[in-house]
């Protein structure tokens, strides 16, 4: 579906991407399981070479990034968002084959903007070329992910090195990754949002250990389609492996997560289109009595109509947000970024649930891609900030415009309690 955001530059690219996905990737879905991903890797890597030969590799890269390692089309976030939707029609292969799967796409943007020349040469260049993969290690099992200022992983200076100790989980794609971007506390006495730093840790560093790939609804997966629990035990890396400097971790996380949420949302829009397509095919061909198709029933028609409207609304909402990020910067559209995150995730899951329902018992089996999509995307309402956190943030921002500054009141209450506690100790 073309929108007002479909530019002359992206239109021919979209057509080529859609054709490649349809002819080269969707046929691979038959009989696919994430637990036997390794058997498909040689085939997918061949597809990657076809993408490179066609000049479609790394479409998310800027022209500056692409000079040495890719085409560097210089697409805006809004333009690439439309590419991301098209890739999501092959939900398990599209982004990987085109070299823009998470978390590599976010780590690429992060390193390009903030890493030293030395780190770019060693890690960014092979990452952009698809020669290696990376992972992002932030969440910890012992602390609520909704409050990222609380973490126990420490990076302590020892001469010219950091020595890192801690435990992370849901370190996505750690299985087979060459390096991790690790969020660790380097300044424990600083203000909460200035305590942590992002540090590159090669996965062959002594003390880096993948304890397990975490089963999600019973499926642990492997390779880039997995989430690992990782321990860091006296991991020693050079201080020069810090990205942008000590205490910059939370600022970098915000820089990374803003565009990253747009990537997620457009992928979910594409996944929802996939689910709607399967729903409609089932409704049009499933006979429920002699000469009567499932799609003739009004409640199924309601499923289809609601899904169509929700997907189209989500697409325009996300692309408009991406356009605003391109034009005025992510810091000026944080409300919209929060809104699309919870709105699109919920709309997608509603469409997916309807598609499963229309397929009946077939929908919960692995004979279609729907059950695998649900297993891996139910977390959409949790990843990159739970729904409740984004809704609260958006509501607080809106109420502030009406004179109710909830964060300021909370700050004043904390200060009052601290003062009373100090007086009571005298």
VEXDREN-2710 file (C-alpha; in Angstrom, 1 decimal):
% VEXDREN-2710
k/r/px/py/pz
1/UNK/0.0/0.0/0.0
2/UNK/1.5/3.3/-1.0
3/UNK/1.2/6.3/1.2
4/UNK/1.9/10.0/1.1
5/UNK/5.3/9.0/2.5
6/UNK/6.3/6.8/-0.5
7/UNK/8.9/8.9/-2.2
8/UNK/10.2/8.5/-5.8
9/UNK/13.5/7.3/-4.3
10/UNK/12.0/4.5/-2.3
11/UNK/9.2/3.4/-4.7
12/UNK/11.5/1.3/-7.1
13/UNK/13.4/-0.2/-4.1
14/UNK/10.1/-1.3/-2.5
15/UNK/9.1/-3.0/-5.7
16/UNK/12.4/-4.9/-5.9
17/UNK/12.3/-5.9/-2.2
18/UNK/8.8/-7.1/-2.4
19/UNK/9.6/-9.3/-5.4
20/UNK/12.7/-10.8/-3.8
21/UNK/10.8/-11.5/-0.6
22/UNK/7.9/-13.2/-2.5
23/UNK/10.1/-15.3/-4.8
24/UNK/13.1/-16.1/-2.7
25/UNK/12.1/-16.1/1.0
26/UNK/8.5/-16.9/1.5
27/UNK/8.9/-20.4/-0.1
28/UNK/11.4/-21.2/2.7
29/UNK/8.7/-20.9/5.4
30/UNK/7.3/-24.3/4.7
31/UNK/8.2/-26.6/7.6
32/UNK/10.5/-24.0/9.2
33/UNK/11.2/-24.2/12.9
34/UNK/13.4/-21.9/14.9
35/UNK/15.0/-24.9/16.6
36/UNK/16.5/-26.1/13.3
37/UNK/17.6/-22.7/12.1
38/UNK/21.1/-23.8/11.6
39/UNK/20.1/-26.1/8.7
40/UNK/18.8/-23.1/6.8
41/UNK/21.8/-20.8/7.4
42/UNK/23.7/-21.9/4.3
43/UNK/20.6/-21.2/2.1
44/UNK/20.0/-17.8/3.8
45/UNK/23.6/-16.8/3.3
46/UNK/23.3/-17.6/-0.4
47/UNK/20.3/-15.3/-0.4
48/UNK/22.3/-12.7/1.3
49/UNK/24.8/-12.8/-1.6
50/UNK/22.0/-12.4/-4.1
51/UNK/20.8/-9.3/-2.1
52/UNK/24.3/-7.9/-2.3
53/UNK/24.7/-8.6/-6.0
54/UNK/21.4/-6.8/-6.6
55/UNK/22.6/-3.7/-4.7
56/UNK/20.0/-4.1/-2.0
57/UNK/22.2/-4.9/0.9
58/UNK/22.2/-2.6/3.9
59/UNK/19.3/-0.3/2.8
60/UNK/19.3/1.2/6.3
61/UNK/22.8/2.5/5.9
62/UNK/23.5/6.2/5.2
63/UNK/25.6/7.1/2.1
64/UNK/28.5/7.8/4.4
65/UNK/28.3/4.4/6.0
66/UNK/27.8/2.7/2.7
67/UNK/30.9/4.0/1.0
68/UNK/33.0/1.0/1.9
69/UNK/30.6/-1.7/3.0
70/UNK/27.3/-1.3/1.2
71/UNK/25.2/0.6/-1.3
72/UNK/24.5/3.4/1.2
73/UNK/21.2/4.6/-0.4
74/UNK/20.9/7.2/2.3
75/UNK/17.2/6.5/3.0
76/UNK/15.5/8.5/5.7
77/UNK/14.0/6.6/8.7
78/UNK/10.6/7.1/7.1
79/UNK/11.7/5.7/3.8
80/UNK/13.5/2.7/5.4
81/UNK/10.4/2.0/7.6
82/UNK/8.5/1.2/4.4
83/UNK/11.3/-1.2/3.4
84/UNK/11.1/-2.8/6.8
85/UNK/7.4/-3.4/6.5
86/UNK/8.0/-5.2/3.1
87/UNK/10.8/-7.4/4.6
88/UNK/8.4/-8.4/7.4
89/UNK/6.2/-10.3/5.0
90/UNK/8.9/-13.0/5.4
91/UNK/8.9/-12.6/9.2
92/UNK/11.7/-15.0/10.0
93/UNK/14.1/-14.3/7.2
94/UNK/13.5/-10.9/5.6
95/UNK/15.5/-8.6/7.8
96/UNK/18.4/-11.1/8.3
97/UNK/18.8/-11.7/4.5
98/UNK/18.9/-7.9/3.9
99/UNK/21.4/-7.3/6.7
100/UNK/19.1/-5.2/8.9
101/UNK/17.9/-7.5/11.6
102/UNK/17.7/-6.5/15.3
103/UNK/19.9/-5.9/17.2
104/UNK/22.5/-5.4/14.5
105/UNK/20.6/-2.5/12.9
106/UNK/20.5/-0.6/16.3
107/UNK/24.1/-1.4/17.1
108/UNK/25.2/-0.3/13.6
109/UNK/23.5/3.1/14.1
110/UNK/24.9/3.4/17.6
111/UNK/28.5/2.7/16.6
112/UNK/28.3/4.9/13.5
113/UNK/27.2/7.9/15.6
114/UNK/29.2/7.5/18.7
115/UNK/32.1/4.9/18.5
116/UNK/35.7/5.9/18.1
117/UNK/37.5/5.3/14.8
118/UNK/39.3/2.4/16.3
119/UNK/36.0/0.7/17.3
120/UNK/34.5/1.4/13.9
121/UNK/37.3/-0.2/12.1
122/UNK/37.3/-3.3/14.3
123/UNK/33.6/-3.8/14.9
124/UNK/31.4/-1.6/12.7
125/UNK/32.9/-2.3/9.3
126/UNK/32.5/-6.1/9.5
127/UNK/29.1/-5.7/11.1
128/UNK/27.9/-3.6/8.2
129/UNK/29.3/-6.0/5.7
130/UNK/27.4/-8.9/7.3
131/UNK/30.6/-10.7/8.2
132/UNK/29.8/-10.8/11.9
133/UNK/26.7/-10.4/14.1
134/UNK/26.3/-8.6/17.4
135/UNK/24.1/-8.6/20.5
136/UNK/22.8/-6.0/23.0
137/UNK/23.2/-6.8/26.7
138/UNK/21.2/-4.6/29.0
139/UNK/18.3/-6.3/30.8
140/UNK/19.0/-8.1/34.1
141/UNK/16.8/-10.9/35.6
142/UNK/17.1/-9.5/39.1
143/UNK/15.8/-6.0/38.3
144/UNK/12.7/-4.7/36.7
145/UNK/13.4/-3.8/33.1
146/UNK/10.9/-0.9/33.4
147/UNK/13.5/0.9/35.6
148/UNK/16.8/0.7/33.6
149/UNK/18.6/2.8/36.2
150/UNK/18.7/-0.3/38.5
151/UNK/21.3/-2.8/37.5
152/UNK/24.0/-4.7/39.2
153/UNK/26.5/-5.4/36.4
154/UNK/29.7/-3.5/37.3
155/UNK/32.6/-2.4/35.1
156/UNK/35.5/-1.5/37.4
157/UNK/38.7/0.2/36.1
158/UNK/41.9/-1.8/36.6
159/UNK/44.8/0.0/34.9
160/UNK/43.9/0.4/31.3
161/UNK/41.1/-2.2/31.4
162/UNK/37.5/-2.6/32.7
163/UNK/36.8/-5.8/34.6
164/UNK/33.1/-6.6/34.2
165/UNK/31.0/-8.8/36.4
166/UNK/27.3/-9.4/36.2
167/UNK/24.4/-11.3/34.8
168/UNK/22.2/-10.3/31.9
169/UNK/19.3/-12.0/30.2
170/UNK/17.3/-11.5/27.0
171/UNK/20.5/-10.6/25.3
172/UNK/19.0/-11.1/21.9
173/UNK/21.1/-12.9/19.2
174/UNK/24.0/-13.6/21.5
175/UNK/24.2/-17.1/20.1
176/UNK/26.8/-16.8/17.4
177/UNK/27.5/-13.1/17.9
178/UNK/31.0/-11.8/17.7
179/UNK/30.6/-9.0/20.3
180/UNK/28.1/-7.6/22.8
181/UNK/27.3/-4.0/23.6
182/UNK/27.0/-4.3/27.4
183/UNK/25.4/-1.8/29.7
184/UNK/27.3/-1.7/32.9
185/UNK/27.7/0.6/35.9
186/UNK/31.0/2.5/35.8
187/UNK/30.1/5.4/38.1
188/UNK/28.1/4.0/41.0
189/UNK/28.2/7.3/43.0
190/UNK/26.9/9.4/40.1
191/UNK/23.3/10.5/39.5
192/UNK/21.1/7.5/38.5
193/UNK/21.1/8.4/34.7
194/UNK/24.9/9.0/34.7
195/UNK/26.0/5.8/36.4
196/UNK/26.1/3.4/33.4
197/UNK/28.2/3.1/30.3
198/UNK/28.0/1.0/27.1
199/UNK/31.1/-1.1/26.5
200/UNK/32.0/-3.5/23.7
201/UNK/32.8/-7.0/24.9
202/UNK/34.0/-9.6/22.3
203/UNK/32.2/-12.8/23.0
204/UNK/35.5/-14.8/23.0
205/UNK/36.6/-12.8/26.0
206/UNK/37.4/-15.1/29.0
207/UNK/34.5/-14.9/31.4
208/UNK/31.8/-14.2/28.8
209/UNK/29.5/-17.2/29.0
210/UNK/26.1/-17.9/27.4
211/UNK/24.3/-19.9/30.1
212/UNK/21.4/-20.8/27.9
213/UNK/19.1/-19.7/25.2
214/UNK/15.9/-18.8/27.1
215/UNK/12.9/-20.8/26.0
216/UNK/10.0/-18.5/24.9
217/UNK/6.7/-20.3/25.1
218/UNK/8.8/-23.5/25.1
219/UNK/11.0/-22.6/22.1
220/UNK/14.6/-21.7/22.8
221/UNK/15.6/-21.0/19.2
222/UNK/19.2/-20.5/18.0
223/UNK/21.4/-18.1/16.2
224/UNK/20.0/-14.6/15.7
225/UNK/16.5/-15.8/16.5
226/UNK/17.2/-16.4/20.2
227/UNK/17.4/-14.7/23.6
228/UNK/20.3/-15.6/25.9
229/UNK/21.1/-15.5/29.5
230/UNK/24.7/-14.3/29.8
231/UNK/27.1/-14.1/32.7
232/UNK/30.2/-11.9/32.8
233/UNK/32.8/-13.1/35.2
234/UNK/35.9/-11.0/35.5
235/UNK/35.6/-10.1/31.8
236/UNK/38.6/-7.9/31.0
237/UNK/38.4/-5.4/28.1
238/UNK/40.3/-2.2/27.2
239/UNK/38.9/1.1/28.5
240/UNK/39.0/2.2/24.9
241/UNK/36.1/-0.2/24.3
242/UNK/33.7/2.2/26.0
243/UNK/31.3/4.0/23.5
244/UNK/31.2/7.8/23.7
245/UNK/32.7/7.9/27.2
246/UNK/31.8/6.9/30.8
247/UNK/28.4/7.7/32.1
248/UNK/26.9/8.0/28.6
249/UNK/25.0/4.7/28.7
250/UNK/21.5/6.0/29.3
251/UNK/21.8/8.8/26.8
252/UNK/23.0/6.3/24.2
253/UNK/20.2/4.0/25.1
254/UNK/17.6/6.7/24.3
255/UNK/19.4/7.5/21.0
256/UNK/19.3/3.8/20.1
257/UNK/15.8/3.1/21.3
258/UNK/13.9/5.9/19.5
259/UNK/14.6/4.9/15.9
260/UNK/14.7/1.3/17.1
261/UNK/11.0/1.5/18.2
262/UNK/10.1/2.8/14.7
263/UNK/11.9/-0.3/13.2
264/UNK/10.0/-2.6/15.5
265/UNK/6.7/-0.9/14.7
266/UNK/7.1/-1.1/11.0
267/UNK/8.1/-4.7/11.3
268/UNK/4.9/-5.4/13.2
269/UNK/2.9/-3.6/10.6
270/UNK/4.4/-6.0/8.0
271/UNK/3.8/-9.0/10.2
272/UNK/0.2/-7.9/10.7
273/UNK/-0.2/-7.6/6.9
274/UNK/1.1/-11.2/6.7
275/UNK/-1.4/-12.4/9.2
276/UNK/-4.3/-10.6/7.5
277/UNK/-3.3/-12.1/4.2
278/UNK/-3.4/-15.6/5.6
279/UNK/-6.7/-14.8/7.4
280/UNK/-8.3/-13.7/4.2
281/UNK/-7.0/-16.7/2.2
282/UNK/-8.4/-19.0/4.8
283/UNK/-11.8/-17.2/5.0
284/UNK/-12.1/-17.3/1.2
285/UNK/-11.3/-21.0/0.8
286/UNK/-12.5/-22.8/4.0
287/UNK/-15.9/-24.4/3.4
288/UNK/-17.9/-24.7/6.5
289/UNK/-21.0/-26.3/4.9
290/UNK/-21.9/-27.2/1.3
291/UNK/-21.2/-24.1/-0.9
292/UNK/-20.7/-21.8/2.1
293/UNK/-17.3/-20.3/2.8
294/UNK/-16.1/-19.1/6.2
295/UNK/-15.7/-15.6/4.9
296/UNK/-19.4/-15.3/4.3
297/UNK/-20.0/-15.2/8.0
298/UNK/-20.4/-11.6/9.4
299/UNK/-18.2/-12.1/12.4
300/UNK/-15.3/-13.1/10.1
301/UNK/-16.0/-10.1/7.9
302/UNK/-15.8/-8.0/11.1
303/UNK/-12.3/-9.6/11.8
304/UNK/-11.2/-8.6/8.4
305/UNK/-12.6/-5.1/8.3
306/UNK/-11.2/-4.2/11.8
307/UNK/-7.8/-5.6/10.9
308/UNK/-7.6/-3.7/7.7
309/UNK/-8.5/-0.4/9.4
310/UNK/-6.1/-1.0/12.3
311/UNK/-3.1/-1.9/10.1
312/UNK/-3.6/1.2/7.9
313/UNK/-3.9/3.5/10.9
314/UNK/-0.8/2.0/12.4
315/UNK/1.2/2.4/9.2
316/UNK/0.4/6.1/8.9
317/UNK/1.0/6.8/12.6
318/UNK/4.4/5.2/12.5
319/UNK/5.5/6.7/9.2
320/UNK/4.4/10.1/10.4
321/UNK/6.4/9.6/13.6
322/UNK/9.4/8.5/11.5
323/UNK/9.0/11.6/9.3
324/UNK/9.0/13.8/12.4
325/UNK/12.2/12.2/13.7
326/UNK/13.8/12.8/10.3
327/UNK/12.8/16.5/10.3
328/UNK/12.9/17.6/14.0
329/UNK/14.8/14.9/15.8
330/UNK/13.8/12.1/18.1
331/UNK/14.0/14.3/21.3
332/UNK/11.1/16.4/20.0
333/UNK/8.8/13.5/19.3
334/UNK/9.2/11.3/22.4
335/UNK/5.4/11.3/23.0
336/UNK/4.7/9.9/19.5
337/UNK/7.5/7.3/19.9
338/UNK/5.8/6.1/23.2
339/UNK/2.4/6.1/21.6
340/UNK/3.3/4.0/18.5
341/UNK/5.2/1.5/20.6
342/UNK/2.1/0.4/22.6
343/UNK/-0.5/1.2/20.0
344/UNK/1.1/-0.8/17.2
345/UNK/2.1/-3.7/19.4
346/UNK/-1.5/-4.2/20.6
347/UNK/-3.0/-3.7/17.1
348/UNK/-0.7/-6.3/15.6
349/UNK/-1.4/-8.9/18.3
350/UNK/-5.1/-8.4/17.8
351/UNK/-4.8/-9.0/14.1
352/UNK/-2.6/-12.0/14.8
353/UNK/-5.0/-13.4/17.3
354/UNK/-7.9/-13.1/14.8
355/UNK/-5.9/-14.8/12.1
356/UNK/-5.2/-17.7/14.5
357/UNK/-8.9/-17.9/15.4
358/UNK/-10.0/-18.0/11.7
359/UNK/-7.6/-20.9/11.1
360/UNK/-9.2/-22.8/14.0
361/UNK/-7.0/-25.7/15.4
362/UNK/-4.7/-25.3/12.4
363/UNK/-3.8/-21.8/13.7
364/UNK/-2.1/-23.0/16.9
365/UNK/0.0/-25.6/15.1
366/UNK/3.3/-25.1/13.3
367/UNK/1.7/-26.0/10.0
368/UNK/1.3/-22.2/9.4
369/UNK/3.7/-19.4/10.5
370/UNK/1.0/-17.9/12.8
371/UNK/1.9/-19.8/15.9
372/UNK/5.6/-19.1/15.6
373/UNK/4.8/-15.4/15.0
374/UNK/2.7/-15.4/18.2
375/UNK/5.4/-17.1/20.2
376/UNK/8.0/-14.6/19.2
377/UNK/5.9/-11.5/19.1
378/UNK/3.8/-11.7/22.2
379/UNK/6.7/-10.0/23.8
380/UNK/6.0/-6.9/21.6
381/UNK/4.1/-5.4/24.5
382/UNK/7.2/-5.8/26.7
383/UNK/10.3/-5.3/24.6
384/UNK/11.8/-1.8/24.6
385/UNK/9.6/-0.7/27.4
386/UNK/6.4/-2.3/28.6
387/UNK/3.1/-0.9/27.5
388/UNK/2.3/0.4/30.9
389/UNK/5.6/2.5/31.0
390/UNK/4.9/4.1/27.7
391/UNK/1.3/4.9/28.5
392/UNK/2.3/6.4/31.8
393/UNK/5.0/8.5/30.1
394/UNK/2.6/9.7/27.5
395/UNK/-0.1/10.6/30.0
396/UNK/2.3/12.5/32.2
397/UNK/3.5/14.5/29.3
398/UNK/0.0/15.4/28.2
399/UNK/-1.1/16.3/31.8
400/UNK/1.9/18.6/32.1
401/UNK/0.4/20.8/29.4
402/UNK/-2.7/21.2/31.6
403/UNK/-0.6/22.4/34.6
404/UNK/-0.2/19.1/36.4
405/UNK/3.5/18.3/36.6
406/UNK/3.5/14.9/38.1
407/UNK/7.2/14.3/37.9
408/UNK/8.0/17.7/39.6
409/UNK/5.5/16.9/42.4
410/UNK/7.1/13.5/42.9
411/UNK/10.6/15.1/43.0
412/UNK/9.4/17.6/45.6
413/UNK/7.8/14.8/47.7
414/UNK/11.1/12.9/47.7
415/UNK/13.0/16.0/48.7
416/UNK/10.5/16.6/51.5
417/UNK/10.8/13.0/52.8
418/UNK/14.6/13.2/52.7
419/UNK/14.5/16.5/54.7
420/UNK/12.2/14.9/57.3
421/UNK/14.4/11.8/57.6
422/UNK/17.5/14.0/58.0
423/UNK/15.8/16.1/60.8
424/UNK/14.5/13.0/62.6
425/UNK/18.1/11.6/62.8
426/UNK/19.4/14.7/64.6
END
